Amino acid sequence: MPSKSDQLAVDNAITSRRSIRAYLPTPVPRADIEQLLQVAARAPSGTNTQPWKVYVLTGERKHALSAAILAAHNDPSLSRQHTEEYAYYPREWVSPFIERRRKVGWDLYALLGLTRENKAGMAAQHGRNYEFFGAPVGLIFTIDRIMEQGSWLDYGMFLQNIMVAARGRGLDTCPQAAFTQYHKIIQSMLSIPDNETVVCGMSLGYADMDKVENSLVTERMPVAEFVKFVD
């Protein structure tokens, strides 16, 4: 039977997880990354297919990928040549999802002092995704194109395991769908086989809590709003 302290440790790892958008340069030892990913790989998957594959980037390889993507992102003519291979967001936004999306966006921009008129500032902030927000470790996740929707559900549990295990080690993360637009650049630079498609990226490192963007805490609905008990 787990102790109360065990329960609190797990709960704290889950509830303290946030998308961190500024990191300290402190390196994360390779052994710690390997252990974290080994623990995360205990995520369930249908018939134990384990559909995840991870590319871990540090140092010059990470900087080179960031530079290549930013060059495309900052050039409108080049950026238009890159599109996502799958739709992460709905084609048509409806309530209440559109309101939630707008709120988190404007809450972040408000902390950064960015107004609606400052399009350049917002574009620059979005571009920081491709620098992994300064994190010392960047992760790129891929899945075999043959896998179907169920394996993508499994993949989400694997990603959550990484983020929770990171918190248990005092590390922070930011999952990033922004990388999917530039899958062609990522595939070329990381020699990713044609049968794999990019699921997302993720920043990993130690949060710089002196940065104002890391003070953002997003809201969550109370249980009564999304749960129905059927007796």
Contacts in CASP RR format, 6 or more apart in sequence:
PFRMAT RR
TARGET T0000
AUTHOR 0000-0000-0000
METHOD contacts of the structure
MODEL  1
MPSKSDQLAVDNAITSRRSIRAYLPTPVPRADIEQLLQVAARAPSGTNTQ
PWKVYVLTGERKHALSAAILAAHNDPSLSRQHTEEYAYYPREWVSPFIER
RRKVGWDLYALLGLTRENKAGMAAQHGRNYEFFGAPVGLIFTIDRIMEQG
SWLDYGMFLQNIMVAARGRGLDTCPQAAFTQYHKIIQSMLSIPDNETVVC
GMSLGYADMDKVENSLVTERMPVAEFVKFVD
9 168 0 8 1.000
10 164 0 8 1.000
12 167 0 8 1.000
13 164 0 8 1.000
13 165 0 8 1.000
13 167 0 8 1.000
13 168 0 8 1.000
14 164 0 8 1.000
14 167 0 8 1.000
16 167 0 8 1.000
17 163 0 8 1.000
17 164 0 8 1.000
17 166 0 8 1.000
17 167 0 8 1.000
17 173 0 8 1.000
18 172 0 8 1.000
18 214 0 8 1.000
18 216 0 8 1.000
18 217 0 8 1.000
18 218 0 8 1.000
19 173 0 8 1.000
19 174 0 8 1.000
19 175 0 8 1.000
19 218 0 8 1.000
20 133 0 8 1.000
20 172 0 8 1.000
20 173 0 8 1.000
20 174 0 8 1.000
20 203 0 8 1.000
20 205 0 8 1.000
20 207 0 8 1.000
20 214 0 8 1.000
21 108 0 8 1.000
21 128 0 8 1.000
21 133 0 8 1.000
21 174 0 8 1.000
21 211 0 8 1.000
21 213 0 8 1.000
21 214 0 8 1.000
21 216 0 8 1.000
22 133 0 8 1.000
22 134 0 8 1.000
22 207 0 8 1.000
22 208 0 8 1.000
22 211 0 8 1.000
22 213 0 8 1.000
22 214 0 8 1.000
23 132 0 8 1.000
23 133 0 8 1.000
23 134 0 8 1.000
23 135 0 8 1.000
23 136 0 8 1.000
23 172 0 8 1.000
23 203 0 8 1.000
23 205 0 8 1.000
23 206 0 8 1.000
23 207 0 8 1.000
23 208 0 8 1.000
24 205 0 8 1.000
24 206 0 8 1.000
24 207 0 8 1.000
24 208 0 8 1.000
25 134 0 8 1.000
25 136 0 8 1.000
26 136 0 8 1.000
26 205 0 8 1.000
26 206 0 8 1.000
27 58 0 8 1.000
27 136 0 8 1.000
28 136 0 8 1.000
28 137 0 8 1.000
28 171 0 8 1.000
28 204 0 8 1.000
28 205 0 8 1.000
28 206 0 8 1.000
32 169 0 8 1.000
32 171 0 8 1.000
33 56 0 8 1.000
33 137 0 8 1.000
33 204 0 8 1.000
36 162 0 8 1.000
36 165 0 8 1.000
36 166 0 8 1.000
36 169 0 8 1.000
36 171 0 8 1.000
37 54 0 8 1.000
37 56 0 8 1.000
37 162 0 8 1.000
39 161 0 8 1.000
39 165 0 8 1.000
40 158 0 8 1.000
40 161 0 8 1.000
40 162 0 8 1.000
40 165 0 8 1.000
41 50 0 8 1.000
41 52 0 8 1.000
41 158 0 8 1.000
41 161 0 8 1.000
42 161 0 8 1.000
43 52 0 8 1.000
43 154 0 8 1.000
43 156 0 8 1.000
43 157 0 8 1.000
43 158 0 8 1.000
43 160 0 8 1.000
43 161 0 8 1.000
44 154 0 8 1.000
44 157 0 8 1.000
45 51 0 8 1.000
45 151 0 8 1.000
45 154 0 8 1.000
45 157 0 8 1.000
45 158 0 8 1.000
46 150 0 8 1.000
46 151 0 8 1.000
46 154 0 8 1.000
49 147 0 8 1.000
49 151 0 8 1.000
49 154 0 8 1.000
50 154 0 8 1.000
51 143 0 8 1.000
51 144 0 8 1.000
51 147 0 8 1.000
51 151 0 8 1.000
51 152 0 8 1.000
51 154 0 8 1.000
51 155 0 8 1.000
52 141 0 8 1.000
52 143 0 8 1.000
52 154 0 8 1.000
52 155 0 8 1.000
52 158 0 8 1.000
53 141 0 8 1.000
53 142 0 8 1.000
53 143 0 8 1.000
53 144 0 8 1.000
53 196 0 8 1.000
54 139 0 8 1.000
54 140 0 8 1.000
54 141 0 8 1.000
54 142 0 8 1.000
55 139 0 8 1.000
55 140 0 8 1.000
55 141 0 8 1.000
55 142 0 8 1.000
55 190 0 8 1.000
55 192 0 8 1.000
56 137 0 8 1.000
56 138 0 8 1.000
56 139 0 8 1.000
57 65 0 8 1.000
57 132 0 8 1.000
57 137 0 8 1.000
57 138 0 8 1.000
57 139 0 8 1.000
57 140 0 8 1.000
57 190 0 8 1.000
58 136 0 8 1.000
58 137 0 8 1.000
58 138 0 8 1.000
59 136 0 8 1.000
62 132 0 8 1.000
62 137 0 8 1.000
62 138 0 8 1.000
64 189 0 8 1.000
65 185 0 8 1.000
65 186 0 8 1.000
65 189 0 8 1.000
65 190 0 8 1.000
66 130 0 8 1.000
66 131 0 8 1.000
66 132 0 8 1.000
68 185 0 8 1.000
68 189 0 8 1.000
69 130 0 8 1.000
69 179 0 8 1.000
69 182 0 8 1.000
69 185 0 8 1.000
69 186 0 8 1.000
70 127 0 8 1.000
70 130 0 8 1.000
70 131 0 8 1.000
71 78 0 8 1.000
72 78 0 8 1.000
72 79 0 8 1.000
72 81 0 8 1.000
72 82 0 8 1.000
72 182 0 8 1.000
72 185 0 8 1.000
73 79 0 8 1.000
73 126 0 8 1.000
73 127 0 8 1.000
73 130 0 8 1.000
73 182 0 8 1.000
74 127 0 8 1.000
79 181 0 8 1.000
82 181 0 8 1.000
82 182 0 8 1.000
82 183 0 8 1.000
82 184 0 8 1.000
82 185 0 8 1.000
83 181 0 8 1.000
84 180 0 8 1.000
84 181 0 8 1.000
84 183 0 8 1.000
85 180 0 8 1.000
85 183 0 8 1.000
85 197 0 8 1.000
85 198 0 8 1.000
86 180 0 8 1.000
86 197 0 8 1.000
88 177 0 8 1.000
88 180 0 8 1.000
90 97 0 8 1.000
93 101 0 8 1.000
103 219 0 8 1.000
104 216 0 8 1.000
104 218 0 8 1.000
107 216 0 8 1.000
107 218 0 8 1.000
108 125 0 8 1.000
108 213 0 8 1.000
108 216 0 8 1.000
109 115 0 8 1.000
109 122 0 8 1.000
109 125 0 8 1.000
111 212 0 8 1.000
111 213 0 8 1.000
111 215 0 8 1.000
111 216 0 8 1.000
112 125 0 8 1.000
112 212 0 8 1.000
112 213 0 8 1.000
114 121 0 8 1.000
114 122 0 8 1.000
114 125 0 8 1.000
126 178 0 8 1.000
127 178 0 8 1.000
128 134 0 8 1.000
129 176 0 8 1.000
129 178 0 8 1.000
129 179 0 8 1.000
130 178 0 8 1.000
130 179 0 8 1.000
130 182 0 8 1.000
132 138 0 8 1.000
132 174 0 8 1.000
132 176 0 8 1.000
132 203 0 8 1.000
133 174 0 8 1.000
133 203 0 8 1.000
134 203 0 8 1.000
135 174 0 8 1.000
135 203 0 8 1.000
135 204 0 8 1.000
135 205 0 8 1.000
136 204 0 8 1.000
136 205 0 8 1.000
137 203 0 8 1.000
137 204 0 8 1.000
137 205 0 8 1.000
138 201 0 8 1.000
138 202 0 8 1.000
138 203 0 8 1.000
138 204 0 8 1.000
139 162 0 8 1.000
139 201 0 8 1.000
139 202 0 8 1.000
139 203 0 8 1.000
139 204 0 8 1.000
140 179 0 8 1.000
140 186 0 8 1.000
140 190 0 8 1.000
140 198 0 8 1.000
140 201 0 8 1.000
141 155 0 8 1.000
141 159 0 8 1.000
141 198 0 8 1.000
141 199 0 8 1.000
141 200 0 8 1.000
141 201 0 8 1.000
141 202 0 8 1.000
142 192 0 8 1.000
142 196 0 8 1.000
142 197 0 8 1.000
142 198 0 8 1.000
142 199 0 8 1.000
143 151 0 8 1.000
143 152 0 8 1.000
143 155 0 8 1.000
143 196 0 8 1.000
143 197 0 8 1.000
143 199 0 8 1.000
144 195 0 8 1.000
144 196 0 8 1.000
145 195 0 8 1.000
145 196 0 8 1.000
145 197 0 8 1.000
146 195 0 8 1.000
152 199 0 8 1.000
155 199 0 8 1.000
159 175 0 8 1.000
159 200 0 8 1.000
159 202 0 8 1.000
162 173 0 8 1.000
162 202 0 8 1.000
163 173 0 8 1.000
163 175 0 8 1.000
163 202 0 8 1.000
166 172 0 8 1.000
166 173 0 8 1.000
166 204 0 8 1.000
166 205 0 8 1.000
170 206 0 8 1.000
171 204 0 8 1.000
171 205 0 8 1.000
171 206 0 8 1.000
172 204 0 8 1.000
172 205 0 8 1.000
172 206 0 8 1.000
172 207 0 8 1.000
173 202 0 8 1.000
173 203 0 8 1.000
173 204 0 8 1.000
173 205 0 8 1.000
174 202 0 8 1.000
174 203 0 8 1.000
175 200 0 8 1.000
175 201 0 8 1.000
175 202 0 8 1.000
176 200 0 8 1.000
176 201 0 8 1.000
176 202 0 8 1.000
176 203 0 8 1.000
177 200 0 8 1.000
177 201 0 8 1.000
178 201 0 8 1.000
179 186 0 8 1.000
179 198 0 8 1.000
179 200 0 8 1.000
179 201 0 8 1.000
180 198 0 8 1.000
180 199 0 8 1.000
180 200 0 8 1.000
183 197 0 8 1.000
183 198 0 8 1.000
186 192 0 8 1.000
186 198 0 8 1.000
187 194 0 8 1.000
187 196 0 8 1.000
187 198 0 8 1.000
192 198 0 8 1.000
207 214 0 8 1.000
208 214 0 8 1.000
END
